[in-house]
Amino acid sequence: MAKSTTNEPYPIILPPPLTMSELICKSLDEDVTDMLIDKWLEHRHDAYWSWFGSLRDRRDSTQCTRGQMLAWNKGEFVPENFFCRTVDTGRVVPLDRTWTTHVYYHRTMQDRKLSMMPVVYTMLPEIMLLRGMHDHGSDEVWIIVTDLKRSEMDVVTEYFKLVARADGGRPCKPSLERRIRREHSRITQTLRAQNRLPCFPQIDMTFRAIVNEKKPPFVILFSHQTTSYSQIFFTHSSYVPDEGIFYDFPTGCPNPNCGDDCEMVRFPRKGLENAIVLPLKGKGGRVRRTRDMCNWVECEICFALDVDAVSQGDEKAIARMKCGKCKLVSYCSSEHQKLDWDEHRRVCVKVDV
């Protein structure tokens, strides 16, 4: 396995530990998230409100019995009445589940007493949707704040796609290692000449440490240039939002005449076509496990494993009970269906024949 050279301040090829990061970490807890959501609801962003409001007329996304789904069938415009099917358990859950955001930034921002809440608020609708798509693993969101320009962000993005090929726990090919070191040196020198903060080594170290230690579904690079800009990195292709649902999702730009080139948040509205997916293989190349679970959130019963999942020889087949009205969710027993009803009733409508 490749080893870091003695003159490297941190391992460029091997995954570095997060404790080596010199960036300041500010954690915004669930109470702060709730406050930001309430502020967002009061502000009424026209483009986002129009898009979410249109869900009631999109029967293709609200009556999908398999795959990703986003629905608003009943009640007022509040997150607890919007439901999303999770990509890891197949449950249909509301978007009102909050999260803790860990924001990493350079000490100069602290010296200027800049708050990190606007960073999260800028991407709140996107984070809320990505959080809702996952039953597990998204109760913590990871953001690194930079001052990269868009062209520089594109270069850094390609570097992380390259280095992800060497972070899977397998020996790195000499040709790939040389290429990574060459790109690392080139980007470091380029951004240093532009006085970018944090410097590229700190961005690189923190980003790869988060991906390898925390194993999140996604990581966000945020730039606080004159026009805020961000890039979302997904750690598996199944975590990418479905194009059929999000093809016309707002760009985040306040100018109604702006097109795709003016996106403030690169939310992958075209699905895998324009999403940034890191080619991670994981330890030993194990494939991510997808489960199909009882919709009662406290139930651990798994109905089946998909074809790519890790074999679990001791799991027994459980007869599923589909909701007779909407056909959207399944339960392991009538008892769990009753326990879930207070929540499920807000999305349950009779399916069209």
C-alpha positions as CSV (number, residue, x, y, z in Angstrom):
1,M,0.0,0.0,0.0
2,A,1.2,3.5,-0.8
3,K,2.8,5.4,2.1
4,S,3.1,9.2,2.5
5,T,6.5,10.7,2.0
6,T,8.4,12.2,4.9
7,N,8.1,15.8,3.7
8,E,4.3,15.7,3.4
9,P,2.4,17.5,6.2
10,Y,-0.4,15.0,5.8
11,P,-1.0,11.8,3.8
12,I,-1.9,12.7,0.2
13,I,-2.7,9.2,-0.9
14,L,-3.9,7.5,2.2
15,P,-7.1,8.9,3.9
16,P,-6.0,11.5,6.5
17,P,-7.6,11.5,10.0
18,L,-10.0,14.4,10.7
19,T,-8.1,15.3,13.8
20,M,-5.4,16.7,11.5
21,S,-7.7,19.3,10.1
22,E,-6.8,22.9,11.2
23,L,-10.2,24.3,10.1
24,I,-12.6,25.5,12.8
25,C,-15.8,23.3,13.1
26,K,-19.1,24.9,14.1
27,S,-21.9,22.5,14.8
28,L,-25.4,23.9,14.3
29,D,-27.8,21.6,16.3
30,E,-31.3,20.5,15.6
31,D,-32.8,23.6,17.4
32,V,-30.9,25.9,15.1
33,T,-32.1,23.8,12.1
34,D,-35.7,24.2,13.3
35,M,-35.2,27.9,13.7
36,L,-33.9,28.2,10.1
37,I,-36.7,26.2,8.7
38,D,-39.3,28.4,10.5
39,K,-37.5,31.5,9.0
40,W,-37.5,29.9,5.6
41,L,-41.3,29.2,5.8
42,E,-41.9,32.8,6.9
43,H,-39.8,34.3,4.1
44,R,-41.8,32.5,1.4
45,H,-39.2,32.1,-1.4
46,D,-41.4,32.3,-4.5
47,A,-39.5,29.8,-6.7
48,Y,-39.2,27.1,-4.1
49,W,-42.8,27.6,-2.8
50,S,-44.1,27.4,-6.4
51,W,-42.2,24.2,-6.9
52,F,-43.2,22.5,-3.7
53,G,-46.8,23.7,-4.2
54,S,-46.9,22.0,-7.6
55,L,-46.4,18.6,-6.1
56,R,-50.2,18.2,-5.5
57,D,-50.6,18.2,-9.3
58,R,-47.8,15.7,-10.0
59,R,-49.5,12.4,-9.7
60,D,-46.5,10.7,-11.2
61,S,-44.3,11.5,-8.2
62,T,-47.0,11.1,-5.5
63,Q,-48.3,7.7,-6.5
64,C,-45.0,6.0,-7.3
65,T,-45.0,2.7,-5.5
66,R,-41.3,2.0,-6.1
67,G,-38.2,4.1,-6.3
68,Q,-37.9,7.8,-5.2
69,M,-41.1,9.7,-4.4
70,L,-42.0,13.1,-3.1
71,A,-45.6,14.0,-2.2
72,W,-47.8,16.7,-0.7
73,N,-51.3,15.3,-0.6
74,K,-52.9,16.9,2.5
75,G,-52.6,19.8,4.9
76,E,-50.9,23.1,4.9
77,F,-47.5,24.0,3.5
78,V,-45.3,22.7,6.3
79,P,-42.4,20.1,6.1
80,E,-44.4,17.5,8.2
81,N,-46.9,17.3,5.3
82,F,-44.4,16.7,2.6
83,F,-43.3,13.0,2.3
84,C,-40.3,11.4,0.7
85,R,-39.4,7.8,0.1
86,T,-36.0,7.0,1.5
87,V,-33.4,5.4,-0.7
88,D,-31.9,3.2,2.0
89,T,-35.0,1.7,3.6
90,G,-37.9,2.4,1.2
91,R,-39.9,4.1,3.9
92,V,-42.2,7.0,3.2
93,V,-41.4,9.6,5.8
94,P,-42.1,13.4,6.3
95,L,-39.5,16.1,5.6
96,D,-39.8,17.5,9.2
97,R,-36.9,15.4,10.5
98,T,-34.1,17.8,11.5
99,W,-30.3,17.4,11.5
100,T,-27.1,18.7,12.9
101,T,-24.8,20.6,10.5
102,H,-21.1,20.6,10.9
103,V,-19.5,23.6,9.1
104,Y,-15.7,23.7,8.7
105,Y,-14.2,27.1,7.9
106,H,-11.0,29.1,8.1
107,R,-10.1,31.0,11.3
108,T,-10.2,34.3,9.4
109,M,-14.0,34.0,9.2
110,Q,-14.1,33.6,13.0
111,D,-11.9,36.7,13.4
112,R,-14.5,38.6,11.4
113,K,-17.2,37.1,13.6
114,L,-19.1,35.7,10.6
115,S,-22.1,33.5,11.4
116,M,-22.4,30.1,9.8
117,M,-26.2,30.1,9.8
118,P,-26.4,31.9,6.5
119,V,-24.3,29.1,4.9
120,V,-27.0,26.5,5.9
121,Y,-29.9,28.9,5.1
122,T,-28.6,29.4,1.6
123,M,-29.0,25.7,0.9
124,L,-31.9,24.9,3.3
125,P,-34.4,23.5,0.8
126,E,-31.8,21.3,-0.9
127,I,-30.4,20.0,2.4
128,M,-34.0,19.3,3.7
129,L,-34.7,17.2,0.6
130,L,-31.4,15.3,0.8
131,R,-31.9,14.7,4.5
132,G,-35.4,13.4,3.8
133,M,-34.1,10.9,1.2
134,H,-32.2,9.0,3.8
135,D,-33.6,7.1,6.8
136,H,-30.1,6.6,8.2
137,G,-26.8,8.5,7.9
138,S,-28.1,12.0,7.2
139,D,-28.8,13.2,10.7
140,E,-25.5,14.9,10.4
141,V,-24.6,17.2,7.4
142,W,-21.1,18.2,6.5
143,I,-20.1,21.4,4.8
144,I,-16.7,23.0,4.1
145,V,-16.7,26.7,3.5
146,T,-14.2,28.0,0.9
147,D,-13.7,31.2,-1.2
148,L,-13.2,29.3,-4.5
149,K,-14.4,30.8,-7.7
150,R,-16.6,28.6,-9.9
151,S,-13.8,27.6,-12.3
152,E,-11.6,26.7,-9.3
153,M,-14.4,24.7,-7.7
154,D,-14.7,22.7,-11.0
155,V,-11.0,21.9,-10.9
156,V,-11.2,20.8,-7.2
157,T,-14.2,18.7,-8.0
158,E,-12.3,16.8,-10.7
159,Y,-9.4,16.2,-8.2
160,F,-11.7,14.7,-5.6
161,K,-13.2,12.4,-8.2
162,L,-9.7,11.3,-9.0
163,V,-8.5,10.8,-5.4
164,A,-11.6,8.9,-4.5
165,R,-10.3,6.1,-6.7
166,A,-7.4,5.7,-4.3
167,D,-9.3,6.0,-1.0
168,G,-11.0,2.6,-1.1
169,G,-8.5,0.8,1.1
170,R,-6.8,-1.0,-1.8
171,P,-3.2,-0.5,-3.0
172,C,-2.9,2.5,-5.3
173,K,-1.4,2.0,-8.7
174,P,1.8,3.9,-9.2
175,S,0.4,5.7,-12.2
176,L,-2.6,6.9,-10.3
177,E,-0.5,8.0,-7.3
178,R,1.8,10.0,-9.5
179,R,-1.2,11.7,-11.2
180,I,-2.8,12.5,-7.8
181,R,0.4,14.0,-6.5
182,R,0.9,16.1,-9.6
183,E,-2.7,17.4,-9.5
184,H,-2.4,18.1,-5.8
185,S,0.8,20.2,-6.3
186,R,-0.6,22.1,-9.3
187,I,-3.9,23.0,-7.5
188,T,-2.1,24.0,-4.3
189,Q,0.2,26.3,-6.2
190,T,-2.6,27.8,-8.2
191,L,-4.9,28.6,-5.3
192,R,-2.0,29.8,-3.2
193,A,-1.2,32.4,-5.8
194,Q,-4.8,33.6,-5.6
195,N,-4.6,33.7,-1.7
196,R,-7.5,31.4,-1.3
197,L,-8.5,30.5,2.3
198,P,-8.6,27.9,3.5
199,C,-5.6,26.7,1.4
200,F,-6.1,23.7,-0.8
201,P,-4.3,21.2,1.5
202,Q,-6.7,22.0,4.3
203,I,-9.7,21.6,2.0
204,D,-8.3,18.3,0.7
205,M,-7.5,16.9,4.1
206,T,-10.8,17.9,5.7
207,F,-12.9,16.7,2.8
208,R,-11.3,13.3,2.5
209,A,-11.3,12.7,6.2
210,I,-15.0,13.4,6.4
211,V,-15.8,11.1,3.5
212,N,-13.7,8.2,5.0
213,E,-14.4,8.6,8.7
214,K,-18.0,9.8,8.8
215,K,-19.2,8.0,5.6
216,P,-22.0,10.5,4.8
217,P,-24.3,10.2,1.9
218,F,-23.2,13.6,0.7
219,V,-20.7,16.3,1.5
220,I,-21.0,20.0,0.4
221,L,-18.3,22.5,-0.6
222,F,-19.6,26.0,-0.2
223,S,-18.0,29.2,-1.5
224,H,-18.7,32.6,0.0
225,Q,-17.7,34.5,-3.1
226,T,-19.8,37.6,-4.0
227,T,-22.5,35.2,-5.2
228,S,-22.6,32.2,-2.9
229,Y,-22.0,29.0,-4.7
230,S,-21.8,25.3,-3.7
231,Q,-21.1,21.8,-5.0
232,I,-22.7,18.7,-3.6
233,F,-20.7,15.5,-3.7
234,F,-22.6,12.2,-3.4
235,T,-20.8,9.0,-2.1
236,H,-23.1,6.6,-4.0
237,S,-25.1,6.8,-7.2
238,S,-28.3,5.8,-5.5
239,Y,-28.2,8.9,-3.3
240,V,-28.7,11.1,-6.3
241,P,-32.2,12.7,-6.6
242,D,-34.3,11.3,-9.4
243,E,-34.4,13.4,-12.6
244,G,-38.1,12.5,-13.0
245,I,-39.0,14.4,-9.8
246,F,-36.5,17.2,-9.6
247,Y,-36.0,18.1,-13.3
248,D,-37.4,21.6,-12.8
249,F,-36.2,22.2,-9.2
250,P,-35.2,25.9,-8.7
251,T,-31.6,26.9,-9.3
252,G,-31.3,29.0,-6.1
253,C,-30.5,32.1,-8.1
254,P,-32.7,35.2,-7.3
255,N,-32.6,36.3,-11.0
256,P,-35.5,34.7,-12.8
257,N,-33.7,35.0,-16.1
258,C,-30.7,32.9,-15.1
259,G,-30.3,29.4,-16.5
260,D,-28.3,26.4,-15.5
261,D,-25.0,28.3,-15.8
262,C,-26.1,30.6,-12.9
263,E,-26.9,27.9,-10.4
264,M,-26.0,28.9,-6.8
265,V,-26.4,25.3,-5.7
266,R,-25.6,22.6,-8.1
267,F,-28.6,20.4,-7.2
268,P,-28.6,17.5,-9.7
269,R,-31.9,18.3,-11.4
270,K,-30.8,16.0,-14.3
271,G,-30.0,13.1,-12.0
272,L,-26.9,11.2,-12.7
273,E,-26.2,13.2,-15.8
274,N,-25.0,16.3,-13.9
275,A,-24.5,14.9,-10.3
276,I,-21.0,14.6,-8.8
277,V,-20.7,11.0,-7.6
278,L,-17.4,10.0,-6.0
279,P,-16.2,6.6,-7.3
280,L,-15.8,5.1,-3.8
281,K,-15.4,1.4,-3.6
282,G,-15.3,1.1,0.2
283,K,-13.3,-1.4,2.2
284,G,-12.8,-4.5,0.2
285,G,-15.1,-3.1,-2.5
286,R,-18.3,-3.9,-0.6
287,V,-21.5,-2.7,-2.2
288,R,-23.8,-0.4,-0.3
289,R,-26.7,-2.2,1.3
290,T,-30.2,-1.3,0.4
291,R,-33.1,-2.5,2.6
292,D,-36.9,-2.7,2.2
293,M,-38.3,-2.1,5.7
294,C,-41.5,-1.9,7.6
295,N,-42.8,1.7,7.4
296,W,-43.1,2.0,11.2
297,V,-40.0,4.0,12.0
298,E,-39.1,2.1,15.2
299,C,-39.4,-1.3,13.5
300,E,-36.2,-3.1,12.4
301,I,-37.8,-5.8,10.3
302,C,-36.5,-6.0,6.8
303,F,-38.7,-7.6,4.1
304,A,-36.0,-8.3,1.5
305,L,-32.5,-7.3,0.3
306,D,-31.9,-6.0,-3.2
307,V,-29.6,-7.9,-5.5
308,D,-26.6,-5.9,-4.7
309,A,-26.9,-6.2,-0.9
310,V,-24.6,-8.2,1.4
311,S,-26.0,-11.6,2.0
312,Q,-27.7,-12.0,5.5
313,G,-28.3,-15.7,5.9
314,D,-30.1,-15.4,9.2
315,E,-32.8,-13.1,8.0
316,K,-36.2,-14.7,7.6
317,A,-38.8,-13.7,5.0
318,I,-41.6,-11.6,6.4
319,A,-44.9,-11.4,4.7
320,R,-45.6,-7.7,4.0
321,M,-48.9,-5.9,4.4
322,K,-49.4,-3.0,2.0
323,C,-51.5,-0.1,2.9
324,G,-54.8,-0.9,1.3
325,K,-55.6,2.7,0.5
326,C,-52.5,4.2,-1.1
327,K,-50.4,1.1,-1.8
328,L,-47.3,3.3,-1.0
329,V,-46.0,1.6,2.1
330,S,-45.7,-1.8,3.7
331,Y,-45.9,-3.1,7.2
332,C,-44.9,-6.3,9.0
333,S,-48.1,-6.4,11.1
334,S,-51.4,-4.6,11.6
335,E,-50.1,-3.4,15.0
336,H,-47.2,-1.4,13.4
337,Q,-49.6,-0.1,10.7
338,K,-51.8,1.3,13.5
339,L,-48.8,2.8,15.3
340,D,-47.7,4.5,12.0
341,W,-51.1,5.9,11.2
342,D,-50.9,9.2,12.9
343,E,-48.0,10.1,10.6
344,H,-49.0,8.1,7.5
345,R,-52.5,9.6,7.4
346,R,-51.1,12.9,6.3
347,V,-50.0,11.4,2.9
348,C,-52.4,8.5,2.5
349,V,-54.8,9.0,-0.4
350,K,-56.7,6.4,-2.5
351,V,-54.6,5.3,-5.5
352,D,-56.1,6.0,-8.9
353,V,-57.1,2.9,-10.8
